C-alpha cells in the first residue's frame, strides 16, 4: 500500500470516528432532552393536579360605602364557593376550609353555589361528615347559601342541617346592635326570580338607600339585574377565574357558560362592585396560576 493510499485510509477512519462521536453526542442530547421533558411534565402534572388545586389562598378586600350603618362598620364577611366535592376537594380539604374561616372569626359566611360535583356520588357516611364540618363553621350573625347550577334538593338539605340559611330568590335583613340593617339577597341559579328576590323594595317601610349585597352563582347574571334592581355589592362564583391562567394574558383559557363576560376577580359595574372568587374545587381537575381561594371582605363606611 502506497503512502497516499495509507493517508486516505487514515482520513477515512478519522472521518468515521468523528461521525460516530457526532452521533453519540446527538444521542446524548436527545436522551437529555427526553429526560428533561419527562421531568418537566411530571413536575407540571404533580403541581397542577396535586398542589395548585388544594393550596388555598385567602383574598382580602375592604369594601367602602357611606350607606353601611355604623353598627355594621367593620363587618367581616367570608365567601367560599364551588367546592365541587369529589374532584380535588374532599373531607380533609373541607376541614382546612373550616379552619381558615374560623381563624378569621367572621360575622357572616356565604356560600355561592356548587357544593358537590355533579359526577360524584356522595355516600351517606360522607354526607354526615360533611354536614358536621359545615356545622362547625363559626359565625357571629349568620351562615347563608345559594344553590348553583349543579346543586339540587339534597344540597339544600345538607345546608339546612349545617345551620345555613338557603336563600332561594329571597332576602334577609342583617342587624347588629341597632335597627339599621343591611340587605342580603340570594338568587337561585336554576330558577331565577329577581322580582321575588328583591321584594324588600316593595314593602311599605323599606329603605331605598339600604346597603344591599347580592349573592349570585353565575357572574353574568349581573347583566339581568343591574339597572333594574339596586345592589351595591355582588358576590359570585362559577367562573373559577378560568382555572388555567397565562401570565400577562387577560382572558382565561377556560370559560364556562354563565361567566363568559365576567370571569376576572373584580369588576366595577356602574355604582356597584362585583367580586368573583376562584372557588375551591376544579372542574378540569387542574389549576395553573389560579389557586383555589376564599374571599374575605371587611365592610367600612369611612
N, C-alpha and C positions, 0 to 999 in steps of 0.2 A: 504494500500500500504506500502510495506516494505521500509526501508531506502535505500536499494540497488536499488530498482525499482524507488524510487524518484530521486536518483542521475542520473540514466540513463535518466529519463525524462528531468532533468535539463540540462544534457550534450547534449541531443537531441535538446532542444530548443536553447541552445547556438550555437551549430553547424549550426542550421537553420538560426539563426540571422547572424552569420559570413558569411554564404553563400550568404545571401541576401545583406549584406554590400559589399561583393566582386562583386556581380552582379551590384549593384548600382555604385560602383567605376568603373567597366568596362564600364558601360553605359556612365558615365561622361567622361571617356577617349575617347570613340567612338564619343560622341557628340562634344567634344572639337576638336578632330582630323578633323571631318567633317567641323566644323565651320572654322578651320584654313585653310583647303584645299579650301573651298568656298572663303574665303577672299583672300588667296594667288592667286588663279586662276582668281579671279575678278580683283585684282590689276595687275596681269600679263597681262590679256587681255586688260585692260584700258591703261596700259603703252605701250605695243607693238603695239596697234592699234591706240591710240589717242595721245600719247605723243612722243614716239620714231620715229613715222612716219612723224612728222611735225616739230620737233625741229631741225632746220637746223644748221649744223656746217660749218665753213669755214676752209679748209685745205690750208695752205700757204707753198709754195715751192720756193726756189731760184734755178734758172737754170743757170749754168755757162758754157760758151763756148767761146773760143777765136774768133770764126767766127762771133759773134754778133757784128755788126757795132757800133762804138762809139755813133753815133746819136741815136741808139736804146738801148743803155745801160740803164738799169733801166726800160725798157718797162714793163708795167703791163697788164697781160692777165687774164681774168676771164673766166672759163669754167663752164657752167651748162649743165645738161643733163637729159634725161629720166624723164621728168616731169610727163608723164603718167596722164595728166589732166583728172580728173573724177574718180580717185581711191582714193588716200589720199590727193592729191593736187587739190585745187580749187582756185577761184579768189583771196580770201583773202591771200592764200599762195603765189600766184604769186606776189601780192603787196609786200609781205615781201621779196621775192627773189629780186625784183626790188630795194627795199630799201637797202638791203645788198650790191648789186652790186654798186649802185650809190654812196654809202658811201665811197667806196674804189677808186672812180674816175679812172676807168680802161682806158687804151689806146685802148684795143681790148677786145671784148666779143665774145666767140664762144659757140655755142650750138651743142652738138654732138648726136642728134637724139632722136626720140620718144617723140613728144610733147603731143599728145592726146592719151589716152588709146584706143586700138582698139575696146573695148567693150562699149565705152561711146559715146553717141550721143550728139554732141555739138550743142546747139541751136544757131541760128543766132545772138541772143542778147548776149549770152556768147562769141561768136566768136568776136563780135565787141569790147566787154570789154577787152578780152584777147589781141587783137591787140593794143588797147590803152595802156595797161600796158607794153607790149613788146616794143612798140614805145617809151615809156618814159624811157627806159634803156639808160643811157647817156654814151657816149664814146668819146675819142679824135680822134681816127683814123678810126674805123670801127667795124661793127657787122656782124658776119658770122654764117652760119648754114649749117649742112649737114642733109640729110634725113636718118632716121633709118629704121629698118625693119617693123615698124608699121606706118610709115609716108606715105602719099600719096600726090596727087596734091593739095588737099585742104590745107594741111600743108604748102606746098610751097607758096601758095597764102597768107596765114597768115603771113609768114615770110617776103615776099616781101612787104606787106602792113605795116609791122612793121619796115621797113628800114633795114632789114637784107639782106645780100648778100648770096644767097643759092649757095653753091659750089657743082655742080654735076659732079664729076670727073674733076674738074677744079682747077685752081690755081689763086692766086693774089699776087702781089708784095706789100709789106708793106714798105712805105717810111716815114721818119721823118727828116726834116731839110736838108738832103743832098741826093745824088744819090746812096747811099749804102743801098739797101733794104734787107729784109729777105723774104723768100718764104713761103707762106701759101697754103697748098694743102688740098683739101677736097674730100674724097672718098664717093660715094653714097653706101648705104647698099645693095639695091636690084639689082643694075646694075653696078657692079664694073668694071671700065675701067682704069687700072693703067697706061697704055701707054698714054692715053689722059690726065690723071690727072698730070702726071709728064712730060708733053710735053715741059715744060720750058727748060729742059736739052737738047732738040733737036734744040733749037733756036740757031742761028748763034752766037749771042753775049751773050750767057748765062755764068754765073759764076759757075764753077764746085764746088767751095767751099762755095757757098751761104748757110747761115744758114736756114735750112728747118724744118718747123713744119707741121705735117700731122694730119688732123682730120679724125678719123675713128669711126664708131659706135661699131662694134664688135671687141674687142681687139685681138682675134685670127687672124684677118686679117693681122696682123703684119707678120705672117708666110709667106704670099703670097707676101709681099713687101720687107722685109729685105733680103739683098744680091743681089737684082736686081736694086732697086731704092734707092737713097740716101735720108735719112731723119734723122735729129738729134734728133727730139722730136716727139713722138706720143701722142696724147690726145684722149682718148677713153671713152666710157660709156658702156651701155648694161648689164654689169655683175651685177650692183648694189652692187658689192663686196659681193654678196651672200645673202644680206638682213638679214639672220639669222646667226650670228657667235657665236661660243662657245669659251670662253677664253682658250688660250694655244693650241687650235687646228688650224692648219694651213689652212686647206681647208674648204670652206663654206658648209653649209648644202644644199643650193640651188645652182645649177649650170645650166646656160642657154646655149643652143646651140649657138656657136659663142664666148663663153667665158669659154670653158672647160679647156684650158691650162693657160690662163691669166685671173685671176679674183681678184687678190690682188690689192692694191692701187698703187704699183710701181714695175717696173722691169727694169733691165739693160740688154739690148739685143745688144751684140757686142759693138759698139760705140754709140748706140742710147739709149734714155730713153723713157720708156712707163709709162704714168700716167693714171690711171683708176679711174674716180670719182664713188662714190657710188650712184650717181643720186639723184633725188628728190622724185619721186613717188615710188610706191611699187606694183609689180605685184602680190605678195601674199597677200597684204593687211596688213602685219605686218612687223616690223623690231625688231631685238634684237641684241644689241651690234654692231649696224651698222646704225648709224644715217644718214639721208639724208644730202648731202653735196654739197658745191660749192667749186671748186678748184681755188686758187689764185696764179698765177705764176709771179715772177719777173725775167726778163732776165738780165744777167750780163756777161761782158767779162773780169772780173778780180776777 
